[in-house]
Amino acid sequence: MTKTELQMALAEATQTNKRIAGVFLDTLSVLAYKEIKKNGEFVLPGFGKLVKQKRKARTGFNPKTQQKIKIPAKTVVKFRVAKAAKDAVLATKK
């Protein structure tokens, strides 16, 4: 689903126009970025959470030359899916 399709779906569901839905999406992303930077995580209830996580330095290799290289430590952002979202998408028949 593209951003435009998402905007149209949100506008239809909330009975607003596409522009307001676009502002909502942009504001949500800005809030998420600020919150992750400040507190290290941003939670969307029932959907999941974005989490800032540190990766250790490690040794990798160049697949072309097979030469070992050092990969430095860095901070990354990961998304953890909520249990409710997993259950809704991966519902198993009993």
CYANA upper distance limits for C-alpha pairs under 8 A (distance plus 0.5 A):
  1 MET  CA      5 GLU  CA      6.52
  1 MET  CA      6 LEU  CA      6.99
  2 THR  CA      6 LEU  CA      6.66
  3 LYS  CA      7 GLN  CA      6.58
  4 THR  CA      8 MET  CA      6.72
  5 GLU  CA      9 ALA  CA      6.66
  6 LEU  CA     10 LEU  CA      6.60
  7 GLN  CA     11 ALA  CA      6.51
  7 GLN  CA     18 LYS  CA      6.13
  7 GLN  CA     19 ARG  CA      8.36
  7 GLN  CA     21 ALA  CA      5.75
  7 GLN  CA     22 GLY  CA      6.11
  7 GLN  CA     25 LEU  CA      8.24
  8 MET  CA     12 GLU  CA      6.61
  8 MET  CA     17 ASN  CA      8.35
  8 MET  CA     18 LYS  CA      6.09
  8 MET  CA     21 ALA  CA      7.99
  9 ALA  CA     13 ALA  CA      6.60
 10 LEU  CA     14 THR  CA      6.51
 10 LEU  CA     18 LYS  CA      8.27
 10 LEU  CA     21 ALA  CA      6.42
 11 ALA  CA     15 GLN  CA      6.10
 11 ALA  CA     16 THR  CA      5.29
 11 ALA  CA     17 ASN  CA      5.60
 11 ALA  CA     18 LYS  CA      5.79
 11 ALA  CA     20 ILE  CA      7.90
 11 ALA  CA     21 ALA  CA      5.92
 12 GLU  CA     16 THR  CA      7.07
 12 GLU  CA     17 ASN  CA      8.02
 16 THR  CA     20 ILE  CA      7.17
 16 THR  CA     21 ALA  CA      7.70
 17 ASN  CA     21 ALA  CA      7.02
 18 LYS  CA     22 GLY  CA      6.64
 19 ARG  CA     23 VAL  CA      6.79
 20 ILE  CA     24 PHE  CA      6.69
 21 ALA  CA     25 LEU  CA      6.83
 22 GLY  CA     26 ASP  CA      6.68
 23 VAL  CA     27 THR  CA      6.48
 24 PHE  CA     28 LEU  CA      6.57
 25 LEU  CA     29 SER  CA      6.80
 26 ASP  CA     30 VAL  CA      6.77
 27 THR  CA     31 LEU  CA      6.58
 28 LEU  CA     32 ALA  CA      6.63
 29 SER  CA     33 TYR  CA      6.71
 30 VAL  CA     34 LYS  CA      6.76
 31 LEU  CA     35 GLU  CA      6.57
 32 ALA  CA     36 ILE  CA      6.59
 32 ALA  CA     42 PHE  CA      6.25
 33 TYR  CA     37 LYS  CA      6.65
 34 LYS  CA     38 LYS  CA      6.61
 35 GLU  CA     39 ASN  CA      6.22
 35 GLU  CA     40 GLY  CA      7.44
 35 GLU  CA     41 GLU  CA      6.99
 35 GLU  CA     42 PHE  CA      6.38
 36 ILE  CA     40 GLY  CA      4.85
 36 ILE  CA     41 GLU  CA      5.08
 36 ILE  CA     42 PHE  CA      6.15
 36 ILE  CA     50 LEU  CA      7.74
 36 ILE  CA     51 VAL  CA      7.36
 36 ILE  CA     52 LYS  CA      7.03
 37 LYS  CA     41 GLU  CA      8.37
 37 LYS  CA     52 LYS  CA      8.42
 40 GLY  CA     51 VAL  CA      6.34
 40 GLY  CA     52 LYS  CA      5.45
 40 GLY  CA     53 GLN  CA      8.32
 41 GLU  CA     49 LYS  CA      7.23
 41 GLU  CA     50 LEU  CA      5.89
 41 GLU  CA     51 VAL  CA      4.86
 41 GLU  CA     52 LYS  CA      6.60
 42 PHE  CA     49 LYS  CA      5.95
 42 PHE  CA     50 LEU  CA      5.62
 42 PHE  CA     51 VAL  CA      7.17
 43 VAL  CA     48 GLY  CA      6.62
 43 VAL  CA     49 LYS  CA      4.74
 43 VAL  CA     50 LEU  CA      6.99
 44 LEU  CA     48 GLY  CA      5.89
 44 LEU  CA     49 LYS  CA      6.30
 45 PRO  CA     49 LYS  CA      8.42
 45 PRO  CA     82 ALA  CA      8.25
 46 GLY  CA     82 ALA  CA      6.38
 46 GLY  CA     83 LYS  CA      8.03
 46 GLY  CA     84 ALA  CA      6.01
 46 GLY  CA     85 ALA  CA      6.61
 47 PHE  CA     81 VAL  CA      6.71
 47 PHE  CA     82 ALA  CA      5.78
 47 PHE  CA     84 ALA  CA      7.57
 47 PHE  CA     85 ALA  CA      5.96
 48 GLY  CA     79 PHE  CA      7.43
 48 GLY  CA     80 ARG  CA      5.96
 48 GLY  CA     81 VAL  CA      4.73
 48 GLY  CA     82 ALA  CA      4.73
 48 GLY  CA     85 ALA  CA      7.98
 49 LYS  CA     79 PHE  CA      6.17
 49 LYS  CA     80 ARG  CA      5.79
 49 LYS  CA     81 VAL  CA      7.09
 49 LYS  CA     82 ALA  CA      7.77
 50 LEU  CA     77 VAL  CA      7.08
 50 LEU  CA     78 LYS  CA      6.15
 50 LEU  CA     79 PHE  CA      4.98
 50 LEU  CA     80 ARG  CA      6.88
 51 VAL  CA     77 VAL  CA      6.04
 51 VAL  CA     78 LYS  CA      5.76
 51 VAL  CA     79 PHE  CA      6.70
 51 VAL  CA     80 ARG  CA      7.92
 52 LYS  CA     75 THR  CA      7.32
 52 LYS  CA     76 VAL  CA      6.28
 52 LYS  CA     77 VAL  CA      5.00
 52 LYS  CA     78 LYS  CA      6.90
 53 GLN  CA     75 THR  CA      6.10
 53 GLN  CA     76 VAL  CA      5.90
 53 GLN  CA     77 VAL  CA      6.58
 53 GLN  CA     78 LYS  CA      7.60
 54 LYS  CA     73 ALA  CA      7.86
 54 LYS  CA     74 LYS  CA      6.37
 54 LYS  CA     75 THR  CA      4.81
 54 LYS  CA     76 VAL  CA      6.76
 55 ARG  CA     73 ALA  CA      5.96
 55 ARG  CA     74 LYS  CA      5.86
 55 ARG  CA     75 THR  CA      6.44
 55 ARG  CA     76 VAL  CA      7.72
 56 LYS  CA     72 PRO  CA      7.87
 56 LYS  CA     73 ALA  CA      5.18
 56 LYS  CA     74 LYS  CA      7.48
 57 ALA  CA     70 LYS  CA      7.87
 57 ALA  CA     71 ILE  CA      6.14
 57 ALA  CA     72 PRO  CA      5.03
 57 ALA  CA     73 ALA  CA      4.52
 57 ALA  CA     74 LYS  CA      8.04
 58 ARG  CA     70 LYS  CA      6.58
 58 ARG  CA     71 ILE  CA      5.77
 58 ARG  CA     72 PRO  CA      7.18
 58 ARG  CA     73 ALA  CA      7.92
 59 THR  CA     68 LYS  CA      7.26
 59 THR  CA     69 ILE  CA      6.31
 59 THR  CA     70 LYS  CA      5.18
 59 THR  CA     71 ILE  CA      6.27
 60 GLY  CA     68 LYS  CA      6.25
 60 GLY  CA     69 ILE  CA      5.79
 60 GLY  CA     70 LYS  CA      6.63
 60 GLY  CA     71 ILE  CA      6.94
 61 PHE  CA     66 GLN  CA      6.33
 61 PHE  CA     67 GLN  CA      5.92
 61 PHE  CA     68 LYS  CA      4.69
 61 PHE  CA     69 ILE  CA      5.81
 62 ASN  CA     66 GLN  CA      5.60
 62 ASN  CA     67 GLN  CA      5.87
 62 ASN  CA     68 LYS  CA      6.93
 62 ASN  CA     69 ILE  CA      7.51
 63 PRO  CA     67 GLN  CA      8.11
 81 VAL  CA     85 ALA  CA      7.07
 81 VAL  CA     86 LYS  CA      7.31
 82 ALA  CA     86 LYS  CA      6.91
 83 LYS  CA     87 ASP  CA      6.57
 84 ALA  CA     88 ALA  CA      6.63
 85 ALA  CA     89 VAL  CA      6.67
 86 LYS  CA     90 LEU  CA      6.12
 86 LYS  CA     91 ALA  CA      8.22
 87 ASP  CA     91 ALA  CA      5.67
